[in-house]
Amino acid sequence: MTRRSLGKTSMSAKKSYCKLRSRWDGPFVITNIFPNGVVQLKDEHSSSTFQVNGHQIKPFHDGPAPITGDMEIISLMELAPPDGTT
């Protein structure tokens, strides 16, 4: 394997990695919606704005709400009755 072919291999690996990684860092704030379906988004961290097709955006959910208060444990397995009883 020559040095030249090694460089080509690493470049092709870098290209495939760039294709697979997510381009979204979010969450973003919608600042404007245009009539043609374009949505202007603002990055909260850098305060930069950019425009994307409205079909490419998805709603952001923080995740499940934390459980407050006492929890009751429910067993999903039914206990077998003692021998000789039905």
N, CA, C and O atoms as CSV, one atom per row, in Angstrom:
chain,resi,resn,atom,element,x,y,z
A,1,MET,N,N,0.848,-1.167,0.000
A,1,MET,CA,C,0.000,0.000,0.000
A,1,MET,C,C,0.896,1.233,0.000
A,1,MET,O,O,1.777,1.373,0.849
A,2,THR,N,N,0.673,2.090,-0.922
A,2,THR,CA,C,1.494,3.291,-1.013
A,2,THR,C,C,0.864,4.418,-0.208
A,2,THR,O,O,-0.292,4.346,0.210
A,3,ARG,N,N,1.636,5.426,-0.013
A,3,ARG,CA,C,1.149,6.574,0.745
A,3,ARG,C,C,-0.004,7.256,0.014
A,3,ARG,O,O,-0.932,7.760,0.647
A,4,ARG,N,N,0.052,7.272,-1.291
A,4,ARG,CA,C,-0.988,7.925,-2.073
A,4,ARG,C,C,-2.326,7.202,-1.920
A,4,ARG,O,O,-3.361,7.848,-1.752
A,5,SER,N,N,-2.315,5.889,-1.977
A,5,SER,CA,C,-3.570,5.153,-1.848
A,5,SER,C,C,-4.117,5.247,-0.427
A,5,SER,O,O,-5.332,5.210,-0.230
A,6,LEU,N,N,-3.244,5.367,0.558
A,6,LEU,CA,C,-3.691,5.522,1.934
A,6,LEU,C,C,-4.441,6.841,2.098
A,6,LEU,O,O,-5.446,6.896,2.805
A,7,GLY,N,N,-3.972,7.876,1.466
A,7,GLY,CA,C,-4.643,9.167,1.531
A,7,GLY,C,C,-6.015,9.128,0.897
A,7,GLY,O,O,-6.948,9.749,1.408
A,8,LYS,N,N,-6.159,8.414,-0.203
A,8,LYS,CA,C,-7.459,8.300,-0.856
A,8,LYS,C,C,-8.441,7.538,0.020
A,8,LYS,O,O,-9.625,7.872,0.064
A,9,THR,N,N,-7.963,6.532,0.708
A,9,THR,CA,C,-8.839,5.749,1.575
A,9,THR,C,C,-9.370,6.608,2.711
A,9,THR,O,O,-10.556,6.545,3.035
A,10,SER,N,N,-8.509,7.404,3.316
A,10,SER,CA,C,-8.964,8.230,4.432
A,10,SER,C,C,-9.913,9.321,3.956
A,10,SER,O,O,-10.827,9.695,4.691
A,11,MET,N,N,-9.724,9.839,2.755
A,11,MET,CA,C,-10.633,10.850,2.221
A,11,MET,C,C,-12.006,10.256,1.958
A,11,MET,O,O,-13.017,10.901,2.235
A,12,SER,N,N,-12.064,9.026,1.423
A,12,SER,CA,C,-13.371,8.425,1.163
A,12,SER,C,C,-14.075,8.100,2.476
A,12,SER,O,O,-15.300,8.193,2.553
A,13,ALA,N,N,-13.329,7.722,3.503
A,13,ALA,CA,C,-13.932,7.466,4.812
A,13,ALA,C,C,-14.477,8.760,5.403
A,13,ALA,O,O,-15.535,8.756,6.033
A,14,LYS,N,N,-13.769,9.862,5.206
A,14,LYS,CA,C,-14.225,11.149,5.716
A,14,LYS,C,C,-15.500,11.588,5.010
A,14,LYS,O,O,-16.401,12.133,5.647
A,15,LYS,N,N,-15.589,11.358,3.698
A,15,LYS,CA,C,-16.785,11.730,2.952
A,15,LYS,C,C,-17.991,10.942,3.430
A,15,LYS,O,O,-19.071,11.510,3.594
A,16,SER,N,N,-17.828,9.641,3.657
A,16,SER,CA,C,-18.967,8.840,4.101
A,16,SER,C,C,-19.384,9.242,5.512
A,16,SER,O,O,-20.575,9.219,5.823
A,17,TYR,N,N,-18.438,9.608,6.370
A,17,TYR,CA,C,-18.778,10.064,7.719
A,17,TYR,C,C,-19.577,11.360,7.649
A,17,TYR,O,O,-20.549,11.525,8.386
A,18,CYS,N,N,-19.187,12.269,6.787
A,18,CYS,CA,C,-19.890,13.543,6.666
A,18,CYS,C,C,-21.311,13.345,6.159
A,18,CYS,O,O,-22.211,14.096,6.536
A,19,LYS,N,N,-21.523,12.347,5.311
A,19,LYS,CA,C,-22.863,12.088,4.800
A,19,LYS,C,C,-23.769,11.525,5.884
A,19,LYS,O,O,-24.970,11.798,5.887
A,20,LEU,N,N,-23.213,10.746,6.802
A,20,LEU,CA,C,-24.029,10.073,7.797
A,20,LEU,C,C,-24.286,10.896,9.054
A,20,LEU,O,O,-25.264,10.647,9.759
A,21,ARG,N,N,-23.444,11.854,9.346
A,21,ARG,CA,C,-23.628,12.602,10.585
A,21,ARG,C,C,-24.788,13.586,10.442
A,21,ARG,O,O,-25.109,14.028,9.339
A,22,SER,N,N,-25.396,13.914,11.546
A,22,SER,CA,C,-26.526,14.827,11.553
A,22,SER,C,C,-26.038,16.256,11.346
A,22,SER,O,O,-25.037,16.666,11.934
A,23,ARG,N,N,-26.726,16.992,10.532
A,23,ARG,CA,C,-26.367,18.389,10.299
A,23,ARG,C,C,-27.089,19.316,11.281
A,23,ARG,O,O,-26.846,20.523,11.294
A,24,TRP,N,N,-27.961,18.757,12.089
A,24,TRP,CA,C,-28.766,19.555,13.002
A,24,TRP,C,C,-28.186,19.507,14.405
A,24,TRP,O,O,-27.889,18.432,14.928
A,25,ASP,N,N,-28.027,20.660,15.000
A,25,ASP,CA,C,-27.544,20.739,16.367
A,25,ASP,C,C,-28.665,21.136,17.316
A,25,ASP,O,O,-28.624,20.752,18.485
A,26,GLY,N,N,-29.638,21.869,16.875
A,26,GLY,CA,C,-30.846,22.339,17.527
A,26,GLY,C,C,-30.804,22.365,19.042
A,26,GLY,O,O,-29.806,21.944,19.625
A,27,PRO,N,N,-31.813,22.826,19.680
A,27,PRO,CA,C,-33.050,23.303,19.072
A,27,PRO,C,C,-32.892,24.711,18.505
A,27,PRO,O,O,-32.019,25.478,18.913
A,28,PHE,N,N,-33.755,25.018,17.561
A,28,PHE,CA,C,-33.756,26.321,16.916
A,28,PHE,C,C,-35.095,26.999,17.171
A,28,PHE,O,O,-36.078,26.347,17.521
A,29,VAL,N,N,-35.120,28.307,16.993
A,29,VAL,CA,C,-36.344,29.085,17.156
A,29,VAL,C,C,-36.786,29.559,15.779
A,29,VAL,O,O,-35.981,30.089,15.013
A,30,ILE,N,N,-38.071,29.367,15.463
A,30,ILE,CA,C,-38.608,29.849,14.187
A,30,ILE,C,C,-38.806,31.353,14.309
A,30,ILE,O,O,-39.524,31.827,15.191
A,31,THR,N,N,-38.158,32.105,13.408
A,31,THR,CA,C,-38.279,33.561,13.452
A,31,THR,C,C,-39.200,34.098,12.369
A,31,THR,O,O,-39.788,35.167,12.533
A,32,ASN,N,N,-39.335,33.363,11.250
A,32,ASN,CA,C,-40.177,33.842,10.157
A,32,ASN,C,C,-40.594,32.662,9.289
A,32,ASN,O,O,-39.812,31.735,9.073
A,33,ILE,N,N,-41.828,32.699,8.792
A,33,ILE,CA,C,-42.321,31.691,7.854
A,33,ILE,C,C,-42.750,32.424,6.595
A,33,ILE,O,O,-43.605,33.309,6.646
A,34,PHE,N,N,-42.162,32.060,5.472
A,34,PHE,CA,C,-42.452,32.709,4.206
A,34,PHE,C,C,-43.575,31.970,3.474
A,34,PHE,O,O,-43.787,30.783,3.723
A,35,PRO,N,N,-44.301,32.651,2.572
A,35,PRO,CA,C,-45.431,32.022,1.880
A,35,PRO,C,C,-45.041,30.828,1.000
A,35,PRO,O,O,-45.873,29.954,0.755
A,36,ASN,N,N,-43.813,30.775,0.529
A,36,ASN,CA,C,-43.398,29.686,-0.357
A,36,ASN,C,C,-42.949,28.439,0.407
A,36,ASN,O,O,-42.458,27.494,-0.210
A,37,GLY,N,N,-43.105,28.413,1.736
A,37,GLY,CA,C,-42.757,27.238,2.526
A,37,GLY,C,C,-41.389,27.294,3.168
A,37,GLY,O,O,-41.005,26.365,3.880
A,38,VAL,N,N,-40.653,28.348,2.937
A,38,VAL,CA,C,-39.329,28.503,3.543
A,38,VAL,C,C,-39.498,29.001,4.974
A,38,VAL,O,O,-40.326,29.871,5.249
A,39,VAL,N,N,-38.709,28.443,5.874
A,39,VAL,CA,C,-38.772,28.815,7.287
A,39,VAL,C,C,-37.414,29.366,7.695
A,39,VAL,O,O,-36.379,28.771,7.395
A,40,GLN,N,N,-37.420,30.496,8.377
A,40,GLN,CA,C,-36.178,31.080,8.881
A,40,GLN,C,C,-36.009,30.651,10.331
A,40,GLN,O,O,-36.899,30.845,11.158
A,41,LEU,N,N,-34.854,30.065,10.626
A,41,LEU,CA,C,-34.559,29.561,11.964
A,41,LEU,C,C,-33.426,30.357,12.586
A,41,LEU,O,O,-32.558,30.875,11.884
A,42,LYS,N,N,-33.442,30.452,13.910
A,42,LYS,CA,C,-32.382,31.143,14.649
A,42,LYS,C,C,-31.755,30.158,15.615
A,42,LYS,O,O,-32.454,29.489,16.377
A,43,ASP,N,N,-30.440,30.072,15.582
A,43,ASP,CA,C,-29.691,29.240,16.519
A,43,ASP,C,C,-29.552,30.014,17.824
A,43,ASP,O,O,-29.020,31.124,17.838
A,44,GLU,N,N,-30.031,29.429,18.920
A,44,GLU,CA,C,-29.994,30.136,20.205
A,44,GLU,C,C,-28.584,30.333,20.732
A,44,GLU,O,O,-28.327,31.294,21.457
A,45,HIS,N,N,-27.666,29.442,20.383
A,45,HIS,CA,C,-26.304,29.533,20.909
A,45,HIS,C,C,-25.484,30.603,20.201
A,45,HIS,O,O,-24.778,31.375,20.850
A,46,SER,N,N,-25.572,30.654,18.874
A,46,SER,CA,C,-24.743,31.597,18.128
A,46,SER,C,C,-25.521,32.812,17.627
A,46,SER,O,O,-24.919,33.735,17.079
A,47,SER,N,N,-26.831,32.833,17.799
A,47,SER,CA,C,-27.710,33.921,17.347
A,47,SER,C,C,-27.683,34.113,15.839
A,47,SER,O,O,-28.099,35.164,15.352
A,48,SER,N,N,-27.203,33.124,15.081
A,48,SER,CA,C,-27.216,33.230,13.626
A,48,SER,C,C,-28.550,32.703,13.098
A,48,SER,O,O,-29.166,31.824,13.703
A,49,THR,N,N,-28.986,33.248,11.968
A,49,THR,CA,C,-30.225,32.806,11.344
A,49,THR,C,C,-29.915,32.191,9.991
A,49,THR,O,O,-28.943,32.565,9.335
A,50,PHE,N,N,-30.752,31.239,9.576
A,50,PHE,CA,C,-30.621,30.618,8.267
A,50,PHE,C,C,-31.989,30.133,7.828
A,50,PHE,O,O,-32.903,29.997,8.641
A,51,GLN,N,N,-32.122,29.874,6.532
A,51,GLN,CA,C,-33.403,29.474,5.970
A,51,GLN,C,C,-33.350,28.033,5.499
A,51,GLN,O,O,-32.352,27.585,4.936
A,52,VAL,N,N,-34.450,27.304,5.740
A,52,VAL,CA,C,-34.563,25.917,5.301
A,52,VAL,C,C,-35.961,25.694,4.741
A,52,VAL,O,O,-36.874,26.486,4.975
A,53,ASN,N,N,-36.110,24.605,4.001
A,53,ASN,CA,C,-37.415,24.191,3.531
A,53,ASN,C,C,-38.238,23.759,4.742
A,53,ASN,O,O,-37.731,23.059,5.618
A,54,GLY,N,N,-39.491,24.167,4.795
A,54,GLY,CA,C,-40.341,23.854,5.937
A,54,GLY,C,C,-40.563,22.377,6.151
A,54,GLY,O,O,-40.878,21.961,7.266
A,55,HIS,N,N,-40.407,21.554,5.096
A,55,HIS,CA,C,-40.590,20.110,5.229
A,55,HIS,C,C,-39.415,19.450,5.951
A,55,HIS,O,O,-39.532,18.302,6.378
A,56,GLN,N,N,-38.306,20.133,6.095
A,56,GLN,CA,C,-37.119,19.548,6.711
A,56,GLN,C,C,-37.084,19.706,8.225
A,56,GLN,O,O,-36.272,19.062,8.890
A,57,ILE,N,N,-37.940,20.543,8.776
A,57,ILE,CA,C,-37.877,20.765,10.217
A,57,ILE,C,C,-38.832,19.821,10.942
A,57,ILE,O,O,-39.852,19.403,10.395
A,58,LYS,N,N,-38.481,19.498,12.177
A,58,LYS,CA,C,-39.286,18.613,13.015
A,58,LYS,C,C,-39.485,19.286,14.367
A,58,LYS,O,O,-38.628,20.055,14.804
A,59,PRO,N,N,-40.594,19.010,15.030
A,59,PRO,CA,C,-40.787,19.602,16.359
A,59,PRO,C,C,-39.785,19.045,17.360
A,59,PRO,O,O,-39.398,17.879,17.285
A,60,PHE,N,N,-39.378,19.874,18.280
A,60,PHE,CA,C,-38.426,19.467,19.312
A,60,PHE,C,C,-39.184,19.169,20.595
A,60,PHE,O,O,-40.005,19.970,21.042
A,61,HIS,N,N,-38.905,18.010,21.187
A,61,HIS,CA,C,-39.517,17.622,22.454
A,61,HIS,C,C,-38.403,17.448,23.479
A,61,HIS,O,O,-37.398,16.795,23.203
A,62,ASP,N,N,-38.580,18.025,24.645
A,62,ASP,CA,C,-37.565,17.934,25.696
A,62,ASP,C,C,-37.369,16.519,26.199
A,62,ASP,O,O,-36.298,16.197,26.714
A,63,GLY,N,N,-38.353,15.679,26.068
A,63,GLY,CA,C,-38.276,14.319,26.580
A,63,GLY,C,C,-39.345,14.107,27.631
A,63,GLY,O,O,-40.164,14.993,27.875
A,64,PRO,N,N,-39.346,12.949,28.250
A,64,PRO,CA,C,-40.384,12.688,29.247
A,64,PRO,C,C,-40.247,13.605,30.457
A,64,PRO,O,O,-39.144,13.947,30.885
A,65,ALA,N,N,-41.391,13.987,30.985
A,65,ALA,CA,C,-41.394,14.856,32.160
A,65,ALA,C,C,-40.928,14.067,33.377
A,65,ALA,O,O,-41.240,12.882,33.500
A,66,PRO,N,N,-40.198,14.696,34.263
A,66,PRO,CA,C,-39.755,13.982,35.462
A,66,PRO,C,C,-40.953,13.611,36.336
A,66,PRO,O,O,-41.942,14.341,36.400
A,67,ILE,N,N,-40.847,12.475,36.999
A,67,ILE,CA,C,-41.923,11.995,37.857
A,67,ILE,C,C,-41.792,12.671,39.214
A,67,ILE,O,O,-40.730,12.648,39.836
A,68,THR,N,N,-42.877,13.267,39.658
A,68,THR,CA,C,-42.868,13.915,40.964
A,68,THR,C,C,-43.812,13.162,41.891
A,68,THR,O,O,-44.833,12.637,41.447
A,69,GLY,N,N,-43.489,13.108,43.127
A,69,GLY,CA,C,-44.338,12.434,44.105
A,69,GLY,C,C,-43.972,10.969,44.253
A,69,GLY,O,O,-42.953,10.511,43.736
A,70,ASP,N,N,-44.821,10.241,44.968
A,70,ASP,CA,C,-44.583,8.827,45.231
A,70,ASP,C,C,-44.984,7.986,44.031
A,70,ASP,O,O,-45.919,8.321,43.304
A,71,MET,N,N,-44.270,6.897,43.836
A,71,MET,CA,C,-44.584,5.963,42.756
A,71,MET,C,C,-45.074,4.659,43.358
A,71,MET,O,O,-44.593,4.226,44.404
A,72,GLU,N,N,-46.031,4.042,42.691
A,72,GLU,CA,C,-46.530,2.743,43.107
A,72,GLU,C,C,-45.955,1.703,42.165
A,72,GLU,O,O,-46.013,1.870,40.947
A,73,ILE,N,N,-45.401,0.631,42.713
A,73,ILE,CA,C,-44.831,-0.437,41.900
A,73,ILE,C,C,-45.915,-1.466,41.635
A,73,ILE,O,O,-46.539,-1.981,42.562
A,74,ILE,N,N,-46.131,-1.760,40.364
A,74,ILE,CA,C,-47.143,-2.729,39.957
A,74,ILE,C,C,-46.433,-3.894,39.302
A,74,ILE,O,O,-45.675,-3.706,38.349
A,75,SER,N,N,-46.670,-5.100,39.804
A,75,SER,CA,C,-46.065,-6.300,39.234
A,75,SER,C,C,-46.935,-6.799,38.091
A,75,SER,O,O,-48.150,-6.920,38.248
A,76,LEU,N,N,-46.342,-7.085,36.963
A,76,LEU,CA,C,-47.089,-7.567,35.809
A,76,LEU,C,C,-47.164,-9.084,35.761
A,76,LEU,O,O,-47.850,-9.642,34.904
A,77,MET,N,N,-46.479,-9.749,36.655
A,77,MET,CA,C,-46.527,-11.213,36.695
A,77,MET,C,C,-47.554,-11.643,37.734
A,77,MET,O,O,-47.566,-11.134,38.854
A,78,GLU,N,N,-48.414,-12.584,37.355
A,78,GLU,CA,C,-49.438,-13.073,38.270
A,78,GLU,C,C,-48.850,-14.195,39.108
A,78,GLU,O,O,-48.225,-15.112,38.574
A,79,LEU,N,N,-49.046,-14.126,40.412
A,79,LEU,CA,C,-48.525,-15.158,41.296
A,79,LEU,C,C,-49.349,-16.432,41.159
A,79,LEU,O,O,-50.572,-16.373,41.024
A,80,ALA,N,N,-48.685,-17.581,41.192
A,80,ALA,CA,C,-49.379,-18.874,41.111
A,80,ALA,C,C,-50.017,-19.185,42.457
A,80,ALA,O,O,-49.413,-18.923,43.498
A,81,PRO,N,N,-51.251,-19.748,42.458
A,81,PRO,CA,C,-51.893,-20.102,43.732
A,81,PRO,C,C,-51.153,-21.254,44.394
A,81,PRO,O,O,-50.516,-22.047,43.701
A,82,PRO,N,N,-51.220,-21.367,45.719
A,82,PRO,CA,C,-50.556,-22.479,46.419
A,82,PRO,C,C,-51.122,-23.822,45.957
A,82,PRO,O,O,-52.263,-23.890,45.499
A,83,ASP,N,N,-50.334,-24.883,46.074
A,83,ASP,CA,C,-50.770,-26.223,45.649
A,83,ASP,C,C,-52.021,-26.650,46.410
A,83,ASP,O,O,-52.142,-26.392,47.608
A,84,GLY,N,N,-52.954,-27.306,45.711
A,84,GLY,CA,C,-54.166,-27.817,46.331
A,84,GLY,C,C,-55.303,-26.819,46.350
A,84,GLY,O,O,-56.410,-27.180,46.750
A,85,THR,N,N,-55.087,-25.598,45.943
A,85,THR,CA,C,-56.181,-24.622,45.884
A,85,THR,C,C,-56.394,-24.209,44.443
A,85,THR,O,O,-55.459,-24.188,43.643
A,86,THR,N,N,-57.609,-23.887,44.126
A,86,THR,CA,C,-57.900,-23.437,42.757
A,86,THR,C,C,-58.682,-22.169,42.762
A,86,THR,O,O,-59.016,-21.645,41.699
